[in-house]
């Protein structure tokens, strides 16, 4: 049976896909529905960074309405991790929703639902450009050279400026000159971390990975970006045995194993002219390449769902 928040209503859903992030949510719904699961989909359109209580309220209402066995978040992973922490701490509905009285329907529904989320601590390690860089550095993974300031950059070298937390290429800049870089730094919020890295000329690649109970699955592709930064306009899926794919898998597994991360995570890499593979960033969530991965046979939502049923 197939349904979503727009096309129909299902009670006792197998899966609730919470959030959209463009086409990512619909792709997850299509994947799971194709395997005859009852799937409900609810978007969260507000800015969760400014309205986390609103996130909890919409999520709670969706859980009561659809009574799902599993909730898969699309975006807003930190908010979901905090919601899950409240549940694990034994919080009641009145605490979750900041109400004077408990909600009996929510209390009952929460007894039967599982949230697909990692801890906030692990999510922040991978989401943070600074923390993930430092973790990969400890693990001996090749990354672009890091500069401490604009004054450290050699003449005629291009640099990349990255805000600590950013999505979809936003917050990543390639300044034209040292003065432009200094201007970016000056406009940072006080105390907000950032990275300055050497710009690597070369080819972009991405890897989507799933890890649970020590099992690791992944698929990679070459990114084709005719317009520069941002999401790839075309993707060329890499075949088994590809050397870049093998190196990306090794690095990704090393990172996820090191913090015992459970769930989905995307990784961006770049190769230089010599073929050396550099880690660019980690993204602890479903990524925009999900449709290409599913079409190539790496059905991320279904593999994840099946893996969670064995836990």
C-alpha positions in Angstrom: 0.0 0.0 0.0 1.3 3.4 -0.9 0.4 6.7 0.5 1.8 10.0 1.6 0.8 13.2 3.3 -0.6 14.7 0.0 -2.2 11.7 -1.7 -3.9 9.8 1.0 -4.1 8.8 4.6 -2.8 5.7 6.3 -3.2 4.6 9.9 -0.5 2.3 11.4 2.1 3.2 8.8 5.2 1.2 8.4 7.3 4.3 7.9 6.8 8.0 8.4 9.2 10.1 6.2 9.4 13.4 8.1 10.7 16.4 6.1 11.4 16.8 2.3 14.7 18.6 1.3 13.6 19.0 -2.3 13.4 15.6 -4.0 15.0 13.6 -1.3 11.9 12.9 0.8 9.8 11.9 -2.3 12.6 9.5 -3.4 12.6 7.8 -0.1 8.8 7.4 -0.2 8.9 6.0 -3.8 11.6 3.5 -2.8 9.8 2.1 0.3 6.4 2.1 -1.4 7.8 0.1 -4.2 8.5 -2.6 -1.6 4.8 -2.6 -0.6 5.3 -0.7 2.7 2.7 1.7 4.0 4.5 5.0 3.8 3.3 8.4 5.2 5.1 11.7 4.3 4.9 14.9 6.3 6.9 18.0 5.3 8.3 20.4 7.9 8.5 23.8 6.2 9.5 26.1 9.1 13.0 27.0 9.9 13.8 24.4 12.6 16.8 26.4 13.8 14.4 29.1 14.9 11.4 26.9 15.8 12.4 23.6 17.4 9.3 23.5 19.6 7.3 23.8 16.3 9.3 20.8 14.9 8.4 18.7 18.0 4.8 19.8 17.7 4.4 18.9 14.0 6.3 15.6 14.5 4.2 14.6 17.5 1.0 15.3 15.6 2.2 13.2 12.7 3.1 10.3 15.0 -0.4 10.4 16.5 -2.1 10.6 13.1 -0.1 7.9 11.3 1.0 5.7 14.2 4.2 4.7 12.4 6.6 1.9 13.4 9.6 3.9 12.1 10.3 7.6 11.5 12.9 8.6 9.0 14.0 12.2 9.2 15.0 14.1 6.0 17.0 17.1 7.2 16.7 18.5 10.7 18.7 15.6 12.2 19.8 17.5 15.3 16.2 18.3 16.2 15.2 14.7 15.7 18.2 13.6 17.9 17.0 15.9 20.7 13.5 14.6 20.4 14.8 11.1 20.6 16.9 12.0 23.7 13.8 13.3 25.5 12.0 10.0 24.8 15.0 8.0 26.1 15.1 10.1 29.2 11.5 9.1 29.9 10.0 12.5 29.1 6.2 12.6 28.9 4.2 14.4 26.2 3.6 17.4 28.4 7.4 18.0 28.6 7.9 17.3 24.9 5.2 19.7 23.9 5.6 22.1 26.8 2.0 21.6 27.9 0.5 21.5 31.4 -1.2 18.2 30.8 0.0 15.0 29.1 -1.5 13.9 25.7 -2.8 10.3 26.1 -2.9 9.7 22.4 0.8 10.8 22.0 1.8 8.8 25.1 0.3 5.7 23.6 1.7 6.3 20.1 5.3 6.9 21.4 5.3 3.4 22.9 5.4 1.8 19.5 7.5 4.1 17.3 11.2 4.1 16.5 13.1 7.1 15.4 16.0 6.7 12.9 18.6 9.0 14.4 22.0 9.1 15.9 23.0 11.1 19.0 23.4 14.8 18.7 27.1 14.5 19.6 27.9 12.2 16.7 25.8 14.2 14.3 27.7 17.4 15.3 31.1 15.7 14.8 30.3 14.9 11.2 28.2 18.0 10.4 30.9 20.4 11.7 33.5 21.2 9.0 36.1 21.8 11.8 35.4 18.7 13.9 35.1 16.3 11.0 38.4 17.7 9.6 40.1 17.1 12.9 38.7 13.6 13.2 39.9 12.7 9.7 43.3 14.2 10.4 43.7 11.9 13.5 42.7 9.0 11.3 45.4 9.8 8.7 42.9 10.6 5.9 44.2 12.9 3.2 42.5 16.3 3.2 43.3 19.7 1.6 46.0 21.6 3.5 44.5 23.8 6.2 45.6 27.4 6.8 45.3 29.2 10.1 44.8 32.7 8.5 44.8 34.6 5.2 48.4 35.5 5.9 49.5 31.9 5.7 48.4 31.4 2.1 51.3 31.5 -0.4 51.1 33.9 -3.3 49.1 32.7 -6.3 47.5 29.9 -4.3 43.7 29.6 -4.3 41.9 29.0 -1.0 38.5 27.8 0.1 36.6 29.4 3.0 34.1 27.2 4.8 31.7 28.1 7.5 31.5 25.4 10.1 27.9 24.4 9.4 26.6 24.7 5.9 24.4 22.7 3.5 24.2 22.3 -0.3 27.3 24.4 -1.0 26.0 27.4 1.0 28.6 28.8 3.3 31.5 27.6 1.1 33.3 30.3 -0.8 36.4 30.6 -3.1 37.6 34.2 -2.5 39.2 36.0 -5.4 42.1 37.3 -3.3 43.4 37.6 0.3 41.3 40.7 0.9 38.1 39.0 -0.1 39.0 36.2 2.3 39.6 38.6 5.2 36.2 40.2 4.4 34.6 36.7 4.8 36.3 36.2 8.1 35.3 39.6 9.3 31.7 38.9 8.7 31.7 35.7 10.7 29.6 35.7 13.8 31.8 36.1 17.0 33.1 32.7 18.0 31.7 30.9 15.0 34.3 28.3 13.7 35.5 28.2 10.1 38.0 26.5 7.9 40.5 27.9 5.4 41.8 25.2 3.0 43.9 25.0 -0.1 41.8 24.8 -3.2 42.3 21.4 -4.9 42.0 21.5 -8.7 40.5 18.3 -9.9 37.4 16.1 -10.2 34.5 15.8 -7.7 33.2 12.5 -6.4 30.6 11.6 -3.8 29.9 8.5 -1.7 26.7 7.6 0.1 27.1 5.1 2.9 25.0 3.1 5.4 26.4 1.6 8.6 24.5 -0.3 11.2 25.7 -3.0 13.7 29.1 -3.1 12.0 27.6 -3.7 8.5 28.8 -1.2 5.9 27.2 -0.6 2.5 28.1 2.2 0.0 27.9 3.5 -3.6 29.8 6.3 -5.3 29.6 8.5 -8.3 31.5 11.1 -10.2 30.0 14.6 -10.1 29.6 16.7 -13.2 29.1 20.4 -12.4 29.1 22.5 -15.5 28.0 25.5 -13.5 30.6 25.3 -10.7 29.7 24.9 -7.0 26.5 23.4 -5.7 24.7 20.1 -6.4 25.9 18.0 -9.4 23.8 18.4 -12.5 24.9 14.9 -13.7 26.2 11.9 -11.9 28.2 9.0 -13.3 27.9 6.0 -11.0 31.2 4.2 -10.4 31.5 0.5 -11.1 32.8 -2.1 -8.6 36.6 -2.2 -8.7 37.1 1.5 -9.4 40.1 2.7 -7.5 38.6 6.0 -6.5 35.5 4.2 -5.2 37.7 1.8 -3.2 39.6 4.7 -1.6 36.4 6.6 -0.8 34.9 3.5 0.8 38.0 2.9 2.9 38.0 6.4 4.2 34.3 6.6 4.9 34.2 3.3 6.8 37.2 4.4 8.8 35.4 7.6 9.9 32.1 5.9 10.7 33.7 3.0 12.5 35.8 5.5 14.6 32.7 7.0 16.3 30.4 3.9 15.9 28.0 5.9 13.7 24.7 4.1 12.9 22.7 5.3 9.9 23.1 7.1 6.6 26.0 9.5 5.7 27.2 11.2 2.6 30.8 12.1 1.8 32.3 14.4 -0.8 35.8 13.8 -2.2 38.0 15.3 -4.9 40.9 13.9 -6.9 43.8 16.0 -8.1 45.7 15.6 -11.3 47.9 12.8 -9.8 44.8 10.8 -8.8 45.2 11.4 -5.1 41.8 11.3 -3.3 41.0 14.1 -0.8 38.2 14.1 1.7 36.2 17.4 1.3 33.3 17.0 3.8 30.9 14.7 5.6 27.1 15.0 5.5 25.3 12.8 8.1 22.0 12.5 6.3 20.5 11.5 3.0 22.0 13.4 0.1 20.8 14.8 -3.3 22.4 11.8 -5.1 19.8 9.3 -3.7 17.9 9.0 -7.0 21.0 8.1 -8.9 22.0 5.6 -6.3 18.6 3.9 -6.3 18.5 3.8 -10.1 21.9 2.1 -10.1 20.7 -0.6 -7.7 21.9 0.8 -4.4 18.5 1.2 -2.8 19.5 3.2 0.3 16.1 3.5 2.0 15.2 -0.1 1.5 18.7 -1.4 2.7 18.4 0.9 5.7 14.9 -0.3 6.5 15.8 -3.9 6.3 18.9 -3.4 8.4 16.9 -1.6 11.1 14.5 -4.6 11.3 17.3 -6.8 12.4 18.3 -4.6 15.4 
